[in-house]
Amino acid sequence: MTNPQRGAVEFRAVRKDYGNFTAIPQLNLSIEPGQLVTLLGPSGCGKTTTLRMLAGLETPTEGAILIGGQDVTRLPANRRDVTMVFQSYALFPHMTVFDNIAYGLESDGIKKAEARKLAENGLDLVGLSGLGDRLPSELSGGQQQRVAVARALVLEPQVLLLDEPLSNLDARLRRRVRTEIRELQQRLGFTAVYVTHDQDEALAVSDRIVVMKDGLIAQDGTPRDLYESPASEFIADFIGEANVIDCQVLSVQGDMARIRAGGAEIGLPARGAGPGPAKLAVRPGAFRVAETGDGLDGKVATAAYLGDHIEYEIDSGAGRLFVVDDTSTTAFAPGTPVRLQFRGVGVALIA
């Protein structure tokens, strides 16, 4: 009978200490089958430790880890039904691509003929049919990464773990390979846990993003949730760019608040705020730059024409603000007084 929880992941009150240092104070996290969840955060935030505990490469100090409904906290890595794609690819340089993919299958006791058939299927999955006889050194970085993904997938794990899988690729290749990984995950429907420090990468591939800070979950949500409704100044600054400005909550009715910032008023989700001083996170594209009208008073400090948009730095009573205008092809000159009006999307109250 098929396990309905196959691919589900759960961390229950997991703590990880290294001597006197606590890397993960307490982690409670559930991942549904078929989701691609990214652990995102700055260096030292605990994301790699979390992945290594899930892989069985680290043992929690306290708590429990479940995969497919089974407690695997004390199981060794080779009995967890997970596979990992490493940052370094970890391909055997002396083996052909085909043999690299078949190696894990044969090590698991699968007969050679069946292993070869599954390896061929793996090459097909990642679009590398016909390249099985080459050595890894004869492939591009992107192709080597796809071999590493194929080698992991042919083992049909409950969960695929990806540890900074694109960090060794150049920017252009990273965009292409991340799209390929996401399309493959959606097509096959496997559960994946993806670790990266790259915000754009996380936004592009994830069903959910778990942002970590100091071993704790700072915010957990969809890419849109985190970008449009950051829960804190840390999230607003870490996920994309944001201008953080002072505001005043004038009133709250139900879930909505009336807010004044400078000479402008705007209605926004209250997110638990009450009347009084507060802060707004405003994305660079959430301002409209105008000569007159309501809004924040400002003066253009710098203006740069970039073809399909204009980037400004504007001095205001809220400090120097970074503004992206994609509605105009003519830039205001430095020194020009302007009004910054809120466009609605990309503005959020934060704690």
C-alpha positions as CSV (number, residue, x, y, z in Angstrom):
1,M,0.0,0.0,0.0
2,T,1.3,3.5,-0.9
3,N,2.3,5.5,2.1
4,P,0.2,8.7,2.0
5,Q,2.9,10.5,4.0
6,R,5.7,9.5,1.7
7,G,7.9,12.6,1.2
8,A,6.5,14.4,4.3
9,V,9.2,15.9,6.6
10,E,8.8,17.1,10.1
11,F,11.1,18.6,12.7
12,R,9.7,18.4,16.2
13,A,11.4,20.7,18.8
14,V,14.8,19.9,17.3
15,R,17.8,21.4,19.0
16,K,21.5,21.2,17.9
17,D,24.4,22.1,20.2
18,Y,28.1,22.0,19.4
19,G,29.7,22.0,22.8
20,N,28.7,25.3,24.5
21,F,27.4,26.7,21.2
22,T,23.7,26.3,20.3
23,A,23.3,26.3,16.5
24,I,19.6,25.5,16.5
25,P,17.7,26.5,19.7
26,Q,14.4,24.9,18.7
27,L,13.1,24.1,15.3
28,N,9.5,23.1,14.5
29,L,9.0,22.7,10.7
30,S,6.6,20.6,8.6
31,I,7.0,20.1,4.8
32,E,4.2,18.5,2.8
33,P,4.8,15.8,0.2
34,G,5.6,17.2,-3.2
35,Q,6.7,20.7,-2.0
36,L,10.0,22.4,-2.8
37,V,11.0,24.2,0.3
38,T,14.0,26.5,0.4
39,L,16.0,27.2,3.6
40,L,17.4,30.7,3.1
41,G,19.5,32.9,5.2
42,P,22.9,34.5,5.8
43,S,26.0,32.5,6.7
44,G,25.8,31.0,10.1
45,C,21.9,31.1,10.3
46,G,21.5,27.3,10.7
47,K,20.2,26.4,7.3
48,T,23.1,23.9,6.4
49,T,23.0,22.4,9.9
50,T,19.2,21.8,9.4
51,L,19.8,20.1,6.1
52,R,22.6,18.0,7.5
53,M,20.4,16.8,10.3
54,L,17.7,15.8,7.8
55,A,20.3,14.0,5.8
56,G,21.6,12.1,8.8
57,L,25.0,13.7,8.7
58,E,24.4,15.4,12.0
59,T,22.4,14.1,15.0
60,P,20.1,16.5,16.9
61,T,20.9,17.1,20.6
62,E,17.1,17.1,21.3
63,G,13.9,16.6,19.5
64,A,12.8,14.3,16.6
65,I,13.0,14.3,12.8
66,L,10.3,12.4,10.8
67,I,10.4,11.4,7.1
68,G,7.3,9.8,5.6
69,G,5.8,9.6,9.1
70,Q,8.8,7.5,10.4
71,D,11.1,8.7,13.2
72,V,14.5,8.8,11.6
73,T,16.3,10.8,14.3
74,R,18.8,8.1,15.2
75,L,18.9,6.4,11.8
76,P,22.2,6.6,9.8
77,A,22.2,8.4,6.5
78,N,22.1,5.3,4.4
79,R,18.8,4.2,5.9
80,R,16.9,7.5,5.6
81,D,15.6,7.2,2.0
82,V,17.0,10.7,1.1
83,T,19.6,11.7,-1.4
84,M,21.7,14.8,-1.5
85,V,23.0,16.9,-4.4
86,F,26.2,18.7,-3.2
87,Q,27.6,22.0,-4.1
88,S,30.7,20.3,-5.5
89,Y,28.7,17.7,-7.5
90,A,30.8,14.9,-6.0
91,L,31.1,13.0,-9.2
92,F,33.7,10.3,-9.6
93,P,36.2,11.8,-12.1
94,H,37.5,8.4,-13.4
95,M,33.9,7.0,-14.1
96,T,31.8,7.8,-17.1
97,V,28.6,9.8,-16.6
98,F,26.6,6.6,-17.1
99,D,28.6,4.8,-14.4
100,N,28.4,7.7,-12.0
101,I,24.6,7.4,-12.2
102,A,24.5,3.6,-12.0
103,Y,26.9,3.4,-9.1
104,G,24.4,4.1,-6.3
105,L,21.9,1.7,-7.8
106,E,24.4,-1.1,-7.9
107,S,25.6,-0.3,-4.4
108,D,22.0,-0.8,-3.3
109,G,22.0,-4.3,-4.7
110,I,20.2,-3.7,-7.9
111,K,21.2,-6.0,-10.7
112,K,23.5,-4.6,-13.3
113,A,21.0,-4.8,-16.2
114,E,18.3,-3.1,-14.2
115,A,20.7,-0.5,-12.9
116,R,21.7,0.3,-16.5
117,K,18.1,0.7,-17.5
118,L,17.4,3.0,-14.6
119,A,20.6,5.0,-15.3
120,E,19.4,5.5,-18.9
121,N,16.1,6.8,-17.6
122,G,18.0,9.1,-15.3
123,L,19.9,10.6,-18.3
124,D,16.6,11.1,-20.2
125,L,15.1,12.8,-17.2
126,V,17.7,15.5,-17.1
127,G,18.1,15.9,-20.9
128,L,21.6,14.2,-21.2
129,S,20.7,11.2,-23.4
130,G,23.7,10.3,-25.5
131,L,26.3,11.7,-23.1
132,G,26.6,8.6,-20.9
133,D,30.0,7.6,-22.3
134,R,31.7,10.9,-21.4
135,L,33.8,11.6,-18.4
136,P,32.6,14.4,-16.0
137,S,35.5,16.6,-17.1
138,E,34.1,16.5,-20.7
139,L,30.9,18.2,-19.6
140,S,30.0,21.8,-18.8
141,G,29.4,22.8,-15.2
142,G,25.6,22.8,-15.8
143,Q,25.7,19.4,-17.3
144,Q,27.7,18.0,-14.4
145,Q,25.1,19.4,-12.0
146,R,22.4,17.7,-14.0
147,V,24.3,14.4,-13.7
148,A,24.4,14.9,-9.9
149,V,20.6,15.4,-9.9
150,A,20.1,12.4,-12.1
151,R,22.2,10.2,-9.8
152,A,20.1,11.3,-6.8
153,L,16.8,10.9,-8.5
154,V,17.3,7.4,-9.9
155,L,17.4,6.1,-6.3
156,E,13.8,7.3,-6.0
157,P,14.3,8.9,-2.6
158,Q,11.4,10.2,-0.5
159,V,13.2,13.6,-0.3
160,L,15.8,15.2,-2.5
161,L,18.2,17.5,-0.6
162,L,20.1,20.2,-2.5
163,D,22.9,22.0,-0.8
164,E,23.8,25.2,-2.6
165,P,23.6,23.3,-5.8
166,L,24.2,26.2,-8.2
167,S,26.9,28.2,-6.4
168,N,29.7,26.9,-8.7
169,L,27.9,28.0,-11.8
170,D,28.1,31.5,-13.5
171,A,25.1,33.8,-13.2
172,R,23.6,33.0,-16.6
173,L,24.0,29.2,-16.2
174,R,22.5,29.4,-12.7
175,R,19.3,30.9,-14.1
176,R,19.0,28.1,-16.6
177,V,19.8,25.2,-14.3
178,R,17.5,26.5,-11.5
179,T,14.6,26.6,-14.0
180,E,15.4,23.0,-15.1
181,I,15.5,21.8,-11.5
182,R,12.2,23.5,-10.7
183,E,10.5,22.1,-13.9
184,L,11.8,18.6,-13.1
185,Q,10.5,18.8,-9.5
186,Q,7.1,20.0,-10.6
187,R,6.8,17.3,-13.3
188,L,7.8,14.4,-11.1
189,G,6.2,15.7,-7.9
190,F,9.0,14.8,-5.5
191,T,9.7,16.5,-2.2
192,A,12.8,18.7,-2.2
193,V,14.6,20.7,0.5
194,Y,16.9,23.3,-1.1
195,V,19.5,25.4,0.8
196,T,20.8,28.6,-0.6
197,H,21.9,32.1,0.4
198,D,20.8,33.5,-2.9
199,Q,17.5,35.4,-2.6
200,D,16.7,35.4,-6.3
201,E,17.3,31.7,-6.5
202,A,15.0,31.1,-3.6
203,L,12.2,33.3,-5.1
204,A,12.5,31.5,-8.4
205,V,12.3,27.9,-7.4
206,S,10.3,27.6,-4.2
207,D,6.8,26.7,-3.1
208,R,7.8,27.9,0.3
209,I,10.8,29.8,1.7
210,V,11.9,29.4,5.3
211,V,14.1,32.3,6.2
212,M,16.4,31.5,9.1
213,K,18.3,33.8,11.5
214,D,20.4,32.7,14.5
215,G,19.1,29.2,14.2
216,L,15.4,30.3,14.4
217,I,12.7,30.7,11.7
218,A,12.4,34.4,11.0
219,Q,9.5,33.9,8.5
220,D,8.0,31.0,6.6
221,G,5.8,31.6,3.6
222,T,5.4,31.7,-0.2
223,P,7.8,33.8,-2.2
224,R,5.1,36.3,-2.7
225,D,4.3,36.4,1.0
226,L,7.9,37.1,1.9
227,Y,8.5,39.7,-0.8
228,E,5.2,41.6,-0.4
229,S,4.6,41.2,3.3
230,P,7.9,40.9,5.2
231,A,7.4,40.2,8.9
232,S,10.3,42.3,10.1
233,E,12.9,44.8,9.0
234,F,15.4,41.9,8.7
235,I,13.2,40.1,6.2
236,A,12.4,43.3,4.2
237,D,16.1,44.0,3.9
238,F,17.2,40.4,3.2
239,I,14.5,39.4,0.6
240,G,15.2,41.9,-2.2
241,E,15.7,45.6,-1.5
242,A,13.4,47.7,0.7
243,N,13.3,51.2,2.0
244,V,12.3,51.3,5.7
245,I,10.6,54.5,6.7
246,D,8.8,55.8,9.8
247,C,5.0,56.1,9.7
248,Q,2.0,56.7,12.0
249,V,-0.9,54.3,12.3
250,L,-3.9,56.6,12.5
251,S,-6.6,54.0,13.1
252,V,-7.3,50.2,12.8
253,Q,-10.6,48.7,11.7
254,G,-10.7,45.0,11.6
255,D,-7.7,43.7,9.7
256,M,-7.0,47.1,8.0
257,A,-5.0,50.1,9.2
258,R,-5.0,53.7,8.0
259,I,-1.4,54.9,7.9
260,R,0.2,58.3,7.3
261,A,3.8,58.7,6.0
262,G,4.9,62.2,5.1
263,G,2.0,63.9,3.4
264,A,0.5,60.6,2.1
265,E,-2.1,58.3,3.6
266,I,-2.6,54.7,2.7
267,G,-4.7,51.7,3.8
268,L,-2.8,48.5,4.5
269,P,-3.2,45.2,6.4
270,A,-2.7,46.0,10.1
271,R,-0.8,42.7,10.8
272,G,-1.4,43.2,14.5
273,A,-0.3,46.8,14.7
274,G,-2.2,49.3,16.8
275,P,-2.5,53.1,16.5
276,G,0.8,54.9,17.0
277,P,4.3,55.0,15.5
278,A,5.3,52.2,13.2
279,K,7.5,51.4,10.2
280,L,6.8,50.7,6.6
281,A,8.8,48.5,4.2
282,V,8.6,50.0,0.7
283,R,10.0,48.2,-2.3
284,P,11.9,50.4,-4.7
285,G,9.2,50.0,-7.4
286,A,6.4,50.8,-5.0
287,F,6.9,54.6,-5.3
288,R,5.6,56.8,-8.1
289,V,7.8,59.8,-8.7
290,A,5.8,63.0,-9.4
291,E,6.3,66.7,-9.5
292,T,3.3,67.6,-7.4
293,G,0.6,66.0,-5.2
294,D,0.4,64.1,-2.0
295,G,3.3,62.0,-0.8
296,L,6.8,62.3,0.7
297,D,8.7,65.4,-0.1
298,G,12.0,64.6,-1.7
299,K,14.9,65.9,-3.9
300,V,16.6,63.8,-6.6
301,A,20.1,63.1,-5.6
302,T,21.0,60.7,-8.5
303,A,19.2,59.5,-11.6
304,A,20.3,56.6,-13.9
305,Y,18.6,55.7,-17.1
306,L,18.7,51.9,-17.6
307,G,16.6,51.4,-20.7
308,D,13.4,50.0,-19.4
309,H,13.5,51.8,-16.1
310,I,15.1,54.7,-14.2
311,E,16.8,54.3,-10.9
312,Y,16.8,57.2,-8.5
313,E,18.4,58.0,-5.1
314,I,16.1,60.5,-3.5
315,D,16.8,62.5,-0.3
316,S,13.7,62.8,1.8
317,G,12.6,63.4,5.4
318,A,12.8,59.6,5.8
319,G,16.4,59.5,4.6
320,R,17.9,58.6,1.3
321,L,15.5,56.3,-0.6
322,F,16.2,54.0,-3.5
323,V,13.4,54.2,-6.1
324,V,12.9,52.4,-9.4
325,D,10.5,54.0,-11.9
326,D,9.4,51.8,-14.8
327,T,6.6,54.1,-15.9
328,S,8.6,56.9,-17.4
329,T,11.4,57.2,-20.0
330,T,12.4,60.7,-19.0
331,A,14.4,61.1,-15.8
332,F,14.1,64.0,-13.3
333,A,17.5,65.8,-13.1
334,P,19.5,65.7,-9.9
335,G,18.4,68.6,-7.6
336,T,14.7,68.5,-8.8
337,P,12.1,68.6,-6.0
338,V,9.7,65.6,-6.3
339,R,6.9,63.9,-4.5
340,L,7.0,60.2,-3.8
341,Q,3.5,58.6,-3.9
342,F,2.7,55.1,-2.9
343,R,1.5,52.8,-5.7
344,G,-0.1,50.3,-3.3
345,V,1.7,47.0,-4.1
346,G,5.0,46.4,-2.4
347,V,4.2,48.4,0.8
348,A,3.9,46.6,4.1
349,L,3.7,47.4,7.8
350,I,6.5,45.7,9.7
351,A,7.2,45.2,13.4
